[in-house]
Structure formats: C-alpha cells, structure tokens
Amino acid sequence: MTIAAPAAPAAPAPAAPRAAAAAAAGPAPLPSPIRLGLARGLFEVRLLIRNREAMVFSILMPIMLLVIFGSLFDQVVPGTGIKMREVTVAGMIGSTIMSSALGTMGIGIAVDRHEGTLRRLAGTPFPLVSYFIGKVVLILAQALVQVGVILALGVAVFGFQLPKDAAHWFTFLWVFLLGTVSTALIGITIGSLARSARNAPALVNFPYIGLQFISGVFWVITALPKPVQIVASLFPLKWMTQGIRSAFLPESFAAAEPAGAWEHGRIALVLTAWLIGGLALCWVTFRRNARRF
C-alpha cells in the first residue's frame, strides 16, 4: 500500500510583483529639512561635548573676562544705585551670545568648506538649509550653557539679581533669539567670504573684539564719546546688551541709557533689520561663491 506524499507548501509569491509595486511607489520621502536640521544640530552638539578642550575654552573665556572686569569696576553708576559689576554681568551675556554665533558660524563654515564638508553635502539629498539649521541649534545650545554659567557666577560672586516675573524673562528670550540669529547670519557671510580656514578667526575676532569695547559690554556706554556711541548703534551688539540690561537690571538703570529709556521697539527693529540684511548677504555671498563650496 502506498502512502500519499504530503502536499508541498505553497510557493511564496514571486518577488517581482512586490519589487514592481515598490518601484511604482517611488523612493521613500526624506524627512523635512527642519527635522534633518534638528538631527544635524544634535549631532554637532555631541561633537562639541566630546571636544573637551573647545568646550572648556568656550566656558572659561567669558568667566575670565567677567571676573577681571567685574573686579575692576565696583563703583555705583551715578543716578541708578546699581553697581558697575552688575552692568558687566549683563554686558557679558550679550557679548557671549555674539561670540558663540559669530565664531561657530564664521569659523565653523570656513573649516567645513576647507575640509570639503559642504561639497560632499551638496552631492547628497541632504538640504543645505538643514546644515545651517544644525549650526543654529549648536549655537543656541552653546550660548544657553554659557549664559547659564555667567548668570550663576554673577549671582554667586557679584550679587546679581535674577528677574522674578515672566515679562522680564520674555524680554530676555526675544532679545536672545533675535540677537543669536542675526549675528549667526553675519557669521555665515564671514565664513563664506573667508579665503581659507586659517584667516577666518581674524575676520571674526577683529570686529567682535572692537565692538565689545564700544557697545556697553564692560562699562556704561554713555561714558564713551558721542561719535563712538553713534558708531556702536549701527551694529547689533549695542542693542543686544541694552535689551539684556532691560531684562535683568532694575528700571532705574534706564536713565543711564543714551535715550534715557530701554527702547524695546528700537531694539527689536534694529535686530530684525540685521536679520533681514544678514539673510540677503548670505544669499548673495553663497550664490557668488557657490563654485568654491
């Protein structure tokens, strides 16, 4: 007696129809440029954390300047009842924000150009705008850490008082964001104009160091000659430091400002103008130097 063989299992469906269906559907869509930029930014933050020397230097430099100038100037600003060291703490916050934005963008982009990073990205589906979003994320993270350290040192050593209401913190937030983005765009322009990674630090540090001394970072700006005040008012750092002083210092210090008031509207107008102008400069310089990337 013969036993019937068990039925063979059904053959799997041919792969050809599935492959044809996948081809008809097209390639999987890429994430949005913003999402890619955020992911790139987190990657850049991790790289900075691993680079201990750069991380320590970026924190120690503003601390050193704050300790030096905060210890040198201890007198009370006439007519305000506020010590000069408190003014220095607020000024160093604005200076640190600009340093992070200019340095990270200007020098970082010049280095990436020199090493061919931008050229390699241009040959991939990765949008260039996501690269810049990633840099902005890095700047914001770095600046927030530096500002936190300066505030902690100011409170612990120099008797700096933090605001107790949401309105002053909101003022700090919009000045921080506008100042960071507008100066970051300036850094993009500098980085795209730098002929090599070697001369980028000079292009960044020369204007930054000069603006520090005329923009009310280390001392009251009204103590400077009037022509110097006019020159300082053309650049964003003066308005960033003024806005930060309005967020952290008592209302009585407004009398020591050039207009005798905080001028929030003018601060927002000037920083927005620099933001728009920076976008235009970035567009022009990148179109002109596209072949060098």
RAPELIN-V761204 format. One record per pair of residues at least 6 apart in sequence whose C-alpha atoms are under 7 Angstrom apart, sorted by sequence separation. I is the first residue (numbers start at 1). J is the second residue. D is the distance in whole Angstrom. If there is no record, write none. Layout:
((I;J;D) (I;J;D))
This chain:
((49;55;6) (76;82;5) (77;83;6) (112;118;6) (154;160;5) (155;161;6) (163;169;7) (194;200;5) (215;221;6) (232;238;6) (254;260;6) (255;261;6) (48;55;6) (76;83;4) (77;84;6) (254;261;5) (75;83;6) (76;84;6) (221;229;7) (254;262;6) (74;83;6) (75;84;6) (191;200;7) (74;84;6) (73;84;6) (74;85;6) (73;85;6) (190;203;7) (214;228;7) (70;85;5) (246;262;6) (215;232;5) (70;88;6) (214;232;6) (242;262;7) (243;264;7) (66;88;7) (215;237;6) (216;238;6) (66;89;7) (215;238;4) (217;241;7) (243;267;7) (216;241;7) (66;92;7) (239;267;5) (62;92;7) (105;135;7) (62;96;7) (222;256;7) (104;139;7) (222;257;7) (236;271;6) (222;258;6) (101;139;6) (100;139;6) (100;142;7) (100;143;6) (97;143;6) (96;143;7) (93;147;6) (93;150;7) (179;240;6) (89;154;6) (175;240;6) (175;243;6) (175;244;7) (86;158;7) (172;244;6) (85;158;7) (86;160;6) (172;247;5) (171;247;6) (169;247;6) (101;180;6) (105;184;6) (109;188;7) (168;247;5) (102;183;6) (106;187;4) (110;191;5) (98;180;7) (101;183;6) (102;184;6) (105;187;5) (106;188;6) (109;191;5) (110;192;7) (114;196;6) (97;180;6) (101;184;5) (105;188;5) (109;192;7) (114;197;6) (102;186;7) (103;187;7) (106;190;5) (107;191;6) (110;194;6) (98;183;6) (102;187;4) (106;191;4) (163;248;6) (101;187;7) (105;191;7) (110;196;6) (111;197;5) (162;248;6) (59;146;6) (63;150;7) (110;197;5) (182;271;7) (107;197;7) (110;200;6) (185;275;7) (40;131;7) (179;271;6) (182;274;6) (186;278;6) (189;281;6) (37;130;4) (41;134;4) (45;138;6) (107;200;5) (178;271;6) (182;275;4) (185;278;5) (189;282;5) (192;285;7) (33;127;6) (36;130;6) (37;131;6) (40;134;5) (41;135;6) (44;138;6) (106;200;7) (107;201;6) (178;272;7) (181;275;7) (185;279;6) (188;282;6) (192;286;7) (38;133;7) (33;129;7) (34;130;6) (37;133;5) (38;134;6) (41;137;5) (182;278;6) (189;285;7) (33;130;5) (37;134;5) (41;138;5) (185;282;7) (106;204;6) (38;137;7) (103;204;6) (102;204;6) (95;212;7) (95;217;7) (91;216;7) (92;217;6) (91;217;4) (91;218;6) (88;217;6) (88;218;5) (88;219;7) (94;237;7) (94;240;6) (94;241;5) (69;218;7) (91;241;5) (94;244;7) (90;241;7) (90;244;6) (90;245;6) (80;252;5) (80;253;5) (119;293;5) (118;293;6) (113;293;6))
